[in-house]
Protein backbone atom coordinates (compact mmCIF):
# COMPACT_ATOMS: atom_id res chain seq x y z
CA UNK A 1 0.00 0.00 0.00
CA UNK A 2 1.28 3.46 -0.83
CA UNK A 3 0.15 6.44 1.19
CA UNK A 4 0.70 10.10 0.40
CA UNK A 5 0.79 13.01 2.81
CA UNK A 6 1.29 16.62 1.67
CA UNK A 7 3.87 18.25 3.92
CA UNK A 8 4.73 21.75 5.01
CA UNK A 9 7.41 22.39 7.65
CA UNK A 10 7.21 18.84 8.98
CA UNK A 11 3.45 18.91 9.35
CA UNK A 12 0.49 17.86 7.22
CA UNK A 13 -0.02 20.71 4.76
CA UNK A 14 -3.17 22.66 5.66
CA UNK A 15 -4.59 22.72 2.10
CA UNK A 16 -3.79 19.92 -0.36
CA UNK A 17 -4.90 21.93 -3.41
CA UNK A 18 -1.88 24.23 -3.06
CA UNK A 19 0.65 21.94 -1.32
CA UNK A 20 4.04 22.04 -3.00
CA UNK A 21 5.24 18.57 -2.04
CA UNK A 22 3.95 15.22 -0.93
CA UNK A 23 5.62 12.53 1.15
CA UNK A 24 5.11 9.04 -0.27
CA UNK A 25 5.39 6.06 2.06
CA UNK A 26 5.11 2.46 0.89
CA UNK A 27 3.86 0.03 3.51
CA UNK A 28 4.09 -3.75 3.57
CA UNK A 29 1.56 -4.40 6.30
CA UNK A 30 2.66 -2.09 9.09
CA UNK A 31 6.29 -2.06 7.96
CA UNK A 32 7.60 0.85 5.94
CA UNK A 33 9.50 -0.38 2.89
CA UNK A 34 10.13 2.86 0.97
CA UNK A 35 9.86 6.62 1.36
CA UNK A 36 10.38 9.58 -0.95
CA UNK A 37 9.06 13.06 -1.68
CA UNK A 38 7.50 14.31 -4.90
CA UNK A 39 7.06 17.89 -6.01
CA UNK A 40 3.56 19.13 -6.80
CA UNK A 41 4.69 22.70 -7.48
CA UNK A 42 2.75 24.33 -10.29
CA UNK A 43 0.32 21.45 -10.82
CA UNK A 44 -3.38 22.25 -11.26
CA UNK A 45 -6.08 20.06 -9.73
CA UNK A 46 -6.40 17.42 -12.44
CA UNK A 47 -2.60 17.19 -12.74
CA UNK A 48 -2.31 16.56 -8.99
CA UNK A 49 -4.85 13.73 -9.19
CA UNK A 50 -3.11 12.25 -12.24
CA UNK A 51 0.32 12.45 -10.55
CA UNK A 52 -0.88 10.57 -7.47
CA UNK A 53 -2.57 7.93 -9.61
CA UNK A 54 0.61 7.47 -11.71
CA UNK A 55 2.64 7.11 -8.52
CA UNK A 56 0.34 4.30 -7.38
CA UNK A 57 -1.02 6.08 -4.31
CA UNK A 58 -3.79 4.17 -2.51
CA UNK A 59 -4.52 6.61 0.33
CA UNK A 60 -4.12 10.37 0.71
CA UNK A 61 -3.85 11.74 4.26
CA UNK A 62 -4.48 15.47 4.05
CA UNK A 63 -5.86 18.62 5.61
CA UNK A 64 -8.43 20.62 3.70
CA UNK A 65 -9.16 19.62 0.10
CA UNK A 66 -11.59 21.01 -2.45
CA UNK A 67 -14.49 18.78 -3.40
CA UNK A 68 -13.37 18.99 -7.04
CA UNK A 69 -9.93 17.57 -6.30
CA UNK A 70 -11.31 15.01 -3.88
CA UNK A 71 -13.72 13.79 -6.56
CA UNK A 72 -10.90 13.49 -9.10
CA UNK A 73 -8.85 11.45 -6.63
CA UNK A 74 -11.75 9.20 -5.65
CA UNK A 75 -12.56 8.59 -9.32
CA UNK A 76 -8.90 7.64 -9.81
CA UNK A 77 -9.06 5.05 -7.03
CA UNK A 78 -7.34 7.08 -4.30
CA UNK A 79 -9.01 6.94 -0.87
CA UNK A 80 -9.01 10.39 0.75
CA UNK A 81 -8.78 10.88 4.51
CA UNK A 82 -9.08 14.64 4.96
CA UNK A 83 -9.38 17.37 7.58
CA UNK A 84 -6.42 16.07 9.55
CA UNK A 85 -3.46 18.00 10.85
CA UNK A 86 -0.39 17.40 12.93
CA UNK A 87 3.20 16.29 12.71
CA UNK A 88 3.52 14.24 9.53
CA UNK A 89 5.50 11.48 11.25
CA UNK A 90 2.90 11.14 14.02
CA UNK A 91 0.05 11.01 11.49
CA UNK A 92 1.80 8.36 9.38
CA UNK A 93 2.66 6.32 12.48
CA UNK A 94 -0.96 6.47 13.66
CA UNK A 95 -2.19 5.40 10.22
CA UNK A 96 0.29 2.50 10.15
CA UNK A 97 -0.85 1.34 13.57
CA UNK A 98 -4.55 1.76 12.79
CA UNK A 99 -4.88 4.39 15.53
CA UNK A 100 -5.55 7.49 13.43
CA UNK A 101 -8.25 9.06 15.59
CA UNK A 102 -10.27 12.04 14.48
CA UNK A 103 -10.16 13.86 17.83
CA UNK A 104 -6.38 13.74 18.06
CA UNK A 105 -5.61 14.84 14.49
CA UNK A 106 -8.66 16.99 13.61
CA UNK A 107 -8.01 20.34 11.99
CA UNK A 108 -8.94 23.26 14.26
CA UNK A 109 -12.59 24.20 13.89
CA UNK A 110 -13.66 20.72 12.78
CA UNK A 111 -16.12 18.81 14.86
CA UNK A 112 -17.26 15.17 14.97
CA UNK A 113 -20.39 15.95 12.97
CA UNK A 114 -18.37 17.44 10.09
CA UNK A 115 -16.33 14.29 9.66
CA UNK A 116 -19.47 12.46 8.61
CA UNK A 117 -19.99 14.82 5.68
CA UNK A 118 -20.20 18.48 4.85
CA UNK A 119 -23.94 18.41 4.36
CA UNK A 120 -23.65 19.42 0.73
CA UNK A 121 -25.77 16.52 -0.44
CA UNK A 122 -23.02 15.07 -2.61
CA UNK A 123 -23.15 11.74 -0.75
CA UNK A 124 -19.48 10.91 -1.17
CA UNK A 125 -19.00 9.51 2.34
CA UNK A 126 -15.89 11.62 2.70
CA UNK A 127 -14.94 10.71 6.24
CA UNK A 128 -15.12 6.95 5.98
CA UNK A 129 -11.83 5.44 6.93
CA UNK A 130 -10.88 7.34 10.08
CA UNK A 131 -8.77 4.96 12.13
CA UNK A 132 -9.18 2.23 9.53
CA UNK A 133 -6.46 1.38 7.04
CA UNK A 134 -8.74 -0.42 4.59
C-alpha positions as CSV (number, residue, x, y, z in Angstrom):
1,X,0.0,0.0,0.0
2,X,1.3,3.5,-0.8
3,X,0.1,6.4,1.2
4,X,0.7,10.1,0.4
5,X,0.8,13.0,2.8
6,X,1.3,16.6,1.7
7,X,3.9,18.2,3.9
8,X,4.7,21.7,5.0
9,X,7.4,22.4,7.7
10,X,7.2,18.8,9.0
11,X,3.4,18.9,9.4
12,X,0.5,17.9,7.2
13,X,0.0,20.7,4.8
14,X,-3.2,22.7,5.7
15,X,-4.6,22.7,2.1
16,X,-3.8,19.9,-0.4
17,X,-4.9,21.9,-3.4
18,X,-1.9,24.2,-3.1
19,X,0.6,21.9,-1.3
20,X,4.0,22.0,-3.0
21,X,5.2,18.6,-2.0
22,X,3.9,15.2,-0.9
23,X,5.6,12.5,1.1
24,X,5.1,9.0,-0.3
25,X,5.4,6.1,2.1
26,X,5.1,2.5,0.9
27,X,3.9,0.0,3.5
28,X,4.1,-3.7,3.6
29,X,1.6,-4.4,6.3
30,X,2.7,-2.1,9.1
31,X,6.3,-2.1,8.0
32,X,7.6,0.8,5.9
33,X,9.5,-0.4,2.9
34,X,10.1,2.9,1.0
35,X,9.9,6.6,1.4
36,X,10.4,9.6,-0.9
37,X,9.1,13.1,-1.7
38,X,7.5,14.3,-4.9
39,X,7.1,17.9,-6.0
40,X,3.6,19.1,-6.8
41,X,4.7,22.7,-7.5
42,X,2.7,24.3,-10.3
43,X,0.3,21.4,-10.8
44,X,-3.4,22.2,-11.3
45,X,-6.1,20.1,-9.7
46,X,-6.4,17.4,-12.4
47,X,-2.6,17.2,-12.7
48,X,-2.3,16.6,-9.0
49,X,-4.8,13.7,-9.2
50,X,-3.1,12.3,-12.2
51,X,0.3,12.4,-10.6
52,X,-0.9,10.6,-7.5
53,X,-2.6,7.9,-9.6
54,X,0.6,7.5,-11.7
55,X,2.6,7.1,-8.5
56,X,0.3,4.3,-7.4
57,X,-1.0,6.1,-4.3
58,X,-3.8,4.2,-2.5
59,X,-4.5,6.6,0.3
60,X,-4.1,10.4,0.7
61,X,-3.9,11.7,4.3
62,X,-4.5,15.5,4.1
63,X,-5.9,18.6,5.6
64,X,-8.4,20.6,3.7
65,X,-9.2,19.6,0.1
66,X,-11.6,21.0,-2.5
67,X,-14.5,18.8,-3.4
68,X,-13.4,19.0,-7.0
69,X,-9.9,17.6,-6.3
70,X,-11.3,15.0,-3.9
71,X,-13.7,13.8,-6.6
72,X,-10.9,13.5,-9.1
73,X,-8.8,11.4,-6.6
74,X,-11.7,9.2,-5.7
75,X,-12.6,8.6,-9.3
76,X,-8.9,7.6,-9.8
77,X,-9.1,5.0,-7.0
78,X,-7.3,7.1,-4.3
79,X,-9.0,6.9,-0.9
80,X,-9.0,10.4,0.8
81,X,-8.8,10.9,4.5
82,X,-9.1,14.6,5.0
83,X,-9.4,17.4,7.6
84,X,-6.4,16.1,9.6
85,X,-3.5,18.0,10.8
86,X,-0.4,17.4,12.9
87,X,3.2,16.3,12.7
88,X,3.5,14.2,9.5
89,X,5.5,11.5,11.2
90,X,2.9,11.1,14.0
91,X,0.0,11.0,11.5
92,X,1.8,8.4,9.4
93,X,2.7,6.3,12.5
94,X,-1.0,6.5,13.7
95,X,-2.2,5.4,10.2
96,X,0.3,2.5,10.1
97,X,-0.9,1.3,13.6
98,X,-4.6,1.8,12.8
99,X,-4.9,4.4,15.5
100,X,-5.6,7.5,13.4
101,X,-8.3,9.1,15.6
102,X,-10.3,12.0,14.5
103,X,-10.2,13.9,17.8
104,X,-6.4,13.7,18.1
105,X,-5.6,14.8,14.5
106,X,-8.7,17.0,13.6
107,X,-8.0,20.3,12.0
108,X,-8.9,23.3,14.3
109,X,-12.6,24.2,13.9
110,X,-13.7,20.7,12.8
111,X,-16.1,18.8,14.9
112,X,-17.3,15.2,15.0
113,X,-20.4,16.0,13.0
114,X,-18.4,17.4,10.1
115,X,-16.3,14.3,9.7
116,X,-19.5,12.5,8.6
117,X,-20.0,14.8,5.7
118,X,-20.2,18.5,4.8
119,X,-23.9,18.4,4.4
120,X,-23.6,19.4,0.7
121,X,-25.8,16.5,-0.4
122,X,-23.0,15.1,-2.6
123,X,-23.2,11.7,-0.8
124,X,-19.5,10.9,-1.2
125,X,-19.0,9.5,2.3
126,X,-15.9,11.6,2.7
127,X,-14.9,10.7,6.2
128,X,-15.1,7.0,6.0
129,X,-11.8,5.4,6.9
130,X,-10.9,7.3,10.1
131,X,-8.8,5.0,12.1
132,X,-9.2,2.2,9.5
133,X,-6.5,1.4,7.0
134,X,-8.7,-0.4,4.6
